[in-house]
Amino acid sequence: MTQEDYKVPNTKYVIEKGVMVMIPIDSIHHDENIYPNPEKFDPDRFTEENMKTRHPMTWLPFGDGPRNCIGLRFGKMQAKIGLISLLSKFKFSVCPETENPPRYTI
């Protein structure tokens, strides 16, 4: 809900104080101007290089702000618990072909 009147930049429109504003996140995520072929699975869309070319508010899978989706925190917690569980129950080692120390290249 808007806390004060807001003039939309470069338009004649004003959103008056007290109006409930709904952001159509699903529509943004399926906008072909932002994500070409939005129905196609393309993880390269989310490389750091590609993310820099878009406005940060065009990718909001969990919303934003103080009331964002509880699933974000839940998912992170589940991932941490899963990693802790794996590390506590299994032994991990590198294969004989692994260079030690590792060689980093750019």
N, C-alpha and C positions, 0 to 999 in steps of 0.2 A: 504494500500500500504506500502510495507516495506521501511523503511528509510535508511537501510544499509543491507549489506549481513548478512545472518543469517544461521549458521550451525545448523542443527537439531541434538540435542544431541543423542549420541549412534548410529548415522547413517553416511553414506557417503554423505548425501544430503545437499546442500546449496541452500537457497532461496535467489536469487540475489536481490540487491537493485532495487526498482521500480516495483517489481512484486506485482500484486493485489492478496491478499490472501482472500479467501472466507471460512468461517467456516460453515460447514454443520450442523447447530444446530438441525434441525429436525432429521437428521441421528443419532446424538449423543443421543437425547432424545428417540430414538427407538432402541438403541443398547442393545441387550440382555445381553451382557457382563457387562453392567452398570446397566440396569434395567431389571431384569428377567420378562418375560411376559409383554413386554412394552405396549401392547394393553389393558391390564387389568387395571381397575381403582383400585389403591391401595394407599390410602392416607398415609399408614404407611411408604411408601418410603421416605416421607419428614419429618419424626420425627427427632428431633435434633440428636438422637443417630445414625440413619441411615445416615443422612447428613454428619456426621463426618467421615464416612467410605469411602466417595467418594471425588474425586477431586472437588473443588468448581466450576470449569468451565464445569462440566457435566450437570449443570442445569442453563440454560440461557433463560428463557421464554421471556425476554424482551431485550436480548442482554446484552452488557456490555460497559462501557466506556462513553465518552462524547456524543456519538451519539446513545445512546441506544434508544429503542422504546419509543415514546411519550406516548404510552398506559400505561406505568408504572406510570408515574406521574399523568396522567389522571385518572387512576383507583384508585390511592390513594386519589386523590382529590374528586372523586365521593363518595368513601366510607366515607370520613370525612363529606361531605355535607349531605349524607344520615343519618349519625349518629346525626349530628346537627339538622337536620329536625325532626327526631324522638324525640330527647330530648326536642325540643322546642314545640312540638305539643301534647305530651303525658306525662302522669304522670306514673312513674315506682315505684313499691314498692315490697317488699319481701312478700312471703306468711307466714302465721302464724307458719308454721313448720320450717322456716329458723332460724338457731341459730344466735344470735346476742350477742356478736361478733362471727364471723365465727370461726370454729375450723379447723386448718390446720394440715394435716398429710402428712407424706412422705411414 
